[in-house]
Structures are given as structure tokens and as C-alpha cells.
């Protein structure tokens, strides 16, 4: 598969994930008396899922600043449909958790792709070796 097609498909997967998370999960709990659960979902559940999805995104695509906008933009319609305008405050939390997740993903890439200082099996002689 061509690299540009693969990247586009990867973006579509993440956009679909956020659309599902922000629009279909709250719709499942509309008729229930779980208002406390909704608050926990907004404060803990969504940021945790965004954090993990951002780490995965960063592992595949490195840091992309516009990825921070995916959860923000996709939460705006859900905020007006399922909550009220005061839920827009959570946008800052979602953007921060997305940025933090991408930073952690970059750190993982940096740690696990680091080259050793001296390659194994190097033919360089040490200074103390005499032949």
C-alpha cells in the first residue's frame, strides 16, 4: 500500500474512533439515570481514551499538530447535542491529553529507536590492545 494512502486511512480510523466515542457512547446513556457516570466519562474516560489514541497515532505518524484538533473539533457538535455549552470547557482537557499522548509517543519512539553508542561486533580496536 502506498504511504500516502496508508496515512490517510490511519487518519480516517482515528477520526471515526473519535466520532464514535463522542457521539454514540453518550447516545447509549441518554435514557438512563447515570448523570454521575456522564461526568466521570467527560472528566476521566474521554481524556484517557484520547491519551491512548494519541500515543498510538504518534507511534505511527510522529507528532502532527493538527491531530490535537481532531478530538477538539469532533467534540464540539457532541457538546451541543448531548450536553450544553458549558461542556465546551472540556475541549482544553481533551487538547491537552492529546498533546501529552503524542509527546509520550515521541518519547517511546526516541527510547526504542536509539542507536547504541558502539555497534555490536565493531572492528575498532581499543587503545589498550597491543598486537
N, C-alpha and C positions, 0 to 999 in steps of 0.2 A: 504494500500500500504506500502510496506517495506520502511524503512527510506533511505537506500542507493539508491533505485530506485527513490524515490522522489527527492533526492538531485541531482541525475544525470539528471532527467527530468528538474529540475529547472535550471541547468547549460545549458542544451540544449536550453531552452527558451531564456535565456539571450544571448547566442551565436547567435541564429537565429535572435534576435532583432538587435544586432549589425551588423550582416551580411546584413540584410535588410536596416538598416539605412545608412551604409557606401556604399553599392553597388547599391541598387535600387533607393534610393532617388536622387543621382546625375545623374543617367541614365535618370530619368524623365525630367531633366532640361538641357540635352545636346544640344538640338536643339534650345533653346531659347536664347534670349539676356539678360539674367539675371546674368551677371557676378558679379554684386554687391550683388545679393541675395546669390550667392555661397560663397562669402566672409563672409557674415553675418551668413550663415549656418555653415561654418567652425569655426568661432570665437565665436558665441553665441548659435546657435541651437544645434549642436552636444554636446558641453560641458554641456548644460542644460539637455539634454536628458540622457546623461551619468550619471550626478549627481543624477537625479531622479531614474534611474535604479539601481544605486549603493545603494541608500537608501533602496529601496525595497529589493535588494539582501541581504543587511546587516540585515534587519529585519527578514528574513527567515533563514539566514545561518551564522550570526555573521561576524566577519572580516576574510576574506580569502585573503592572499596576492596575490595569483595568479589571483584573479578576477581583479586586477589592470591591468593585462596583456591582458585581453580579448579585450577591445577596442583598445589597442595599436597594438596588433598583427593583428586584423581584419581590422585596418585602413591602414596598410602597402600596401596590394595589391591595395586598392582603391586609395591610393595616387599616385601610378604609373599608374593606368588605367585612372583615371578621371582628375588628376591634374598633377603636375610634382614633381620632387624630393624635391623641396623647401617646399612642403606641409608636409614633414616629421617633420617639426618643431612643428606642432600641436600635435604630439604624447605626448610631455611633458604636454601640456594643458589637454589632454584627460586623461592621467595617474593621474594628479593632481586632476582633477574633480572627477575621480573615487575614489581615496583615500579619498578625502574630503567627498564625499557622503557616503562612508562606515563609516567614523568617525561619521557623523551626525546620521546615522542609529544606531550605537552603543550607542550614547548618548540617542537617543529615547528609546532604549531598557533599558538602565540604569535608565532613569527617570520613565518610566511607569511600570517597574517591581520591583521598590524599595519597600522593606518591611517596614511597619510602625514600629516606634521605640517601641511602646507599642501596642500590638494587641487589637483590639476592643473586649470588653467583657472579659477582663483579670480578673482573680480572685485574683490578687495581691492586698493586702491592702496597702493603703498609710500609711506613717509614722505617720501622724497626726490623723488618725482614731483610736478611742478608743472604745472598746466594753466591 
